Every structure is written in C-alpha cells, then in structure tokens.
C-alpha cells in the first residue's frame, strides 16, 4: 500500500480550513457580543461568557 500524498494534503487542508472557520466565527461572535454590551443590549453585559471548546 503506497502513501497517498495528495490525500494526506487534502485532509490537512480540510482540518486547517475547519479550524480557521471556527476561529473566524468565534472572533465575529465575540465582536458582536462586545458591541451589544457596549450599546447596552446584552443581558449579560459585564459577565464573562463560557467559551465552547
């Protein structure tokens, strides 16, 4: 059985893409939460949020 470099690189790219998409989502959610707290529209303004993961 030969090592499939293409498959390995595709899998790595898929994992990295998922990681970056997750990071982008968390950053966007944090920004929106901070904006809402700044404008007084967040019920939890001032309290720390639990992060998933």
Secondary structure, DSSP 8 states (H G I E B T S, - for coil): ----HHHHHHHHHHHHHHHHHHHHHHHHHHHHHHHHHHTT--TTTTS------
